C-alpha cells in the first residue's frame, strides 16, 4: 500500500529536529516536538514531503520564542546564592573585627589616594602638546654641538633659518620662528595701554612670532583670521583673556596698542587667540609679528646672532631622520661660510661637531632636559620618580592587607574547614576570599577617592599644577572599577590561596597553630615596608638640605633687602632724577639701574672676548657682558677685589670690570690696566669676586664682565629697614609723583632667587608628603601586627606574669621581634638610599655631601615611630591583670 | 483576568474540543473556524500562558509512533477559564449597547 510506504518516508529532516532539541527547554520539547511531527506527517500525506519539510522548518523557526528557550541561569542559581553568602560573611567579619578592618581599609585608602593624585599629575604631564591635528608633522629644530669643550643642544638659530629651510627643502610645508627671550626688545614684559587710554598696565608674556608659526601651532582664533593675523608689520595677536580685560565685549581687531609709552611705533591688533591651554609648552599672551621686522640694519640676513627658535611643519610621509641629514646643508652653506668670512679659525671644526636635530612637538615638555631653551617644562625623570613613589605607597597598603589577612587567618580557619567538609572545593574558597578582598578594595577605593578629593587643593599647591578629578569623564567610572578589581586581586590573591589551603582535618581538630605559618614572609613584608619608608624619609631630608644649601649658600652678592622696581624704562629721562629722589629717603641705602641681575628672568648677553690684539689668533672666551651703572657693585654687595668701580669720568665709556673666572680664562697676569677686546677694546679697571648669576643646578660660575650703562627697566634699591610697610609707602609716594598713570610694580631679589629653585622645592615637598604617607601606612600595618601578636600570646604573657615576670621583661619579649625587623630595614635602606640620593644629587653642580647623620636621623625617627606603635599594645598587655587572660579556659 | 484576542480564541477552541484538546487538534479547529492557520509556536506559547493564568489544566497522554514517540498534552477548560470567557463576552455586549444599531446578543438576531 502506498500509505504504508509514505508512512515510513515521511519523517521530518533530522538536522532540523536536532536544532529544535538544542534550543528548546526540556519541559516544553515533549509536546511541542510531538505536535510538530504529527503536523509534518499530515502535511506529507496531504501535500508532499517537500512541502511538509518546508513548513516544518518554518514552524521550527517560529518556535524560537521566549517560552520555549532553554533557561541557562536557572541551573546556576546556586552560584549567585553562594556569592551572596560570601559577601554576607565578609560583611559580618568586617564589623566583627572592627580594628583590623579599619587598619586594612585605612592603609589601603591612603595608598590609593596617593596613587590617584599621582596618576592625575602624571596624566597631566603626559598630556602636553598632544592635541595638534598635525602633531606628528610638527617639529622644533635643535642645534646640536658635540664639541667636547662646549657640548649641548639649543633651540636658537640665526634669523634667516626659516627662509632658508622653506626655500631649499620641498618636504617642509611651513617654517616659522619665535623669539621667546625676555628682554629682547619688546619680548618678555611691557607697559601696555590702548591708544585711546592713558593708564599703563604692566603685562607679561610677550614674544615675537612669525605668521607661519601661528598656523604651524594651529593656534585657535577667536577674532581675526589665523592665516593673516600677523601678516602686516607691527601687528599683534593677543589672547582672549587679555582682550576681555582691555576690550570687554568688543572685537579688538584693528585697534591700536601702545607699548612702553612709545607712540612712534603703535601696534595694530590683527587677531585674538584662545588662551593657551595649560598643557601647551608655549605660554604667551601677546605675539608681536616678525613680519618686516629688522632689529638692526641687515639683521635678518646676518648669520652672526642666534636668537630665533624655528618650528617646522613637514609634509605627510617625511622621514625626520632623512630631513635632518639634508638640513646639514645649512651648516655647510651658511654657518661655516659665515665663520670663514669672519676669519674664525674654528670654522672647519664646526663641520665636525655641529648637526641639526628635529624634535617632535609632543616631546618638548618632558624630553628636553638636555636642551637649552626658554620653555618652562617638566622632567620625565621627576614623572617616573613620582610614579615609583606612588606605586610604593600603594604597595605598602596592599602589604598591610596581605599581612593582616594571613595573620588573622586562624579566625577563618574553622570556617574554611567547615566549608570544605560540606563540599566546597578549593577554587570556591579562593573565590570567596577574592570577593572579600574585592569588597575591601571597593570600600577603600571609595574612601581613597574622597581622601584624594579632600587633599587635591594641597596637592595642587605642592605640585604647582591645577588638577581636578574627572568625575564625569566617560572613562572614569570603568577605570575605577578596573582599578578596584586590580587592587582586590593584587592584595587578595595570596591570602586567598593561603587561607583556602587549610586542610579541614587539621583545622577541625584544632591542631593548626594560630597564624604561625608564613610568619617569615610577614616579617619580610614588614621589612620591605620600613625599608621603603626609611628611603623616602632619607630622600625628603636630603632634598630639603640641598634646598637649604642652595638658598643659603654664599653667593657672592647680597640678596637680602633688595627691592627691584620694574618698568622704570617708561620714566625715560626722568630716571636719574627718580633715583636721586629715592636716595633721599632714609631707608634707602643704595640704588642701581640695570636689567642684568643675578636671578633668572633678567637679561643675559653672551660675548666673545680676547686679549687685546689676539682675536685672529686665539680662540675667544665666552663671557657675559652686563650693562650696569656706577652703583651696581655697592647695591648688590659684590666684593671688589682689585682696582676701582665706575666713576663719572668720560673715559669710563670703554672701562670694564671683570670677575675672577674671566681673569683666569683670559690668563691675565696683571688684570687691572690690561686691555681686552670683543669688537671694541676695553680697559680693565677692576676685578670683582665671582658671584652666582645662574642657577646652581647646572652651571658653574661663568666669565662675566660689567660695562658702563645708565639705562634699564629695573631699578634695584638696597634698603636698610625693619619697617617694610612704611618703606614701601614712601617708595610708592615717590613713584606716584613721577608716574601717576602707571602702578608701581616691584619684587624682592630674594623672592626671585627662591623662585629659581621652585622645582627643587616642589620635589622636596612631594617627597616629604609621600614619605609621611608611607610611614603612616607602614605604621598602621605594624600596629595591626603587634595587636595580633599580643592577642595571640595573651595566655603566655599572663602565665609569665603570674610566675613573676616584670613589666620590662614582658615589654621586651613583645617588642624585640619588631625591633629586629626595623634594624634589618635600616641595614637595607642605608645603601639603597645612598645610591638613590647620589644619583639625584649628581644633577647639581653645587651639592651637599651625603652625611651619615641623615641616615641616623631617619633611622631614629622610624625606630621611634615603630616602637611607639608597637608599645601601645605591648604596654597594655604588660599591665593587664593576668586573671583576665587566663579566665577564659 | 486579562486575556488577549488570540488567547480568547484558543480558550474557546479548547473548550469546544472537550476531552480531545491537544496542540494539533486545537490548531486545526482554529484554522477551520477562523480561516487563519496559527503557527505551532504561537499556539504553544498561548497555551502555556493560559495555563499559567489558571484558565487551562493540562494532562499528558500516551505516546504514539506517528508523533515521533512523543506524548500528547491534553488541555481542559477550568472554571476560571469559563468565567474569563463570560467576562469577556459581557464586556463586549456592554460596549455594543453604546453603539447605535449594533446588537451582539445572539437571541435577537
Interface residues (C-beta under 8 A of the other chain):
Chain A: X11 X17 X28 X30 X31 X32 X33 X34 X35 X36 X37 X38 X39 X41 X42 X58 X59 X62 X63 X64 X65 X66 X67 X68
Chain B: X22 X23 X24 X27 X39 X40 X41 X42 X44 X45 X48 X49 X60 X63 X66 X67 X68 X70 X71 X72 X73
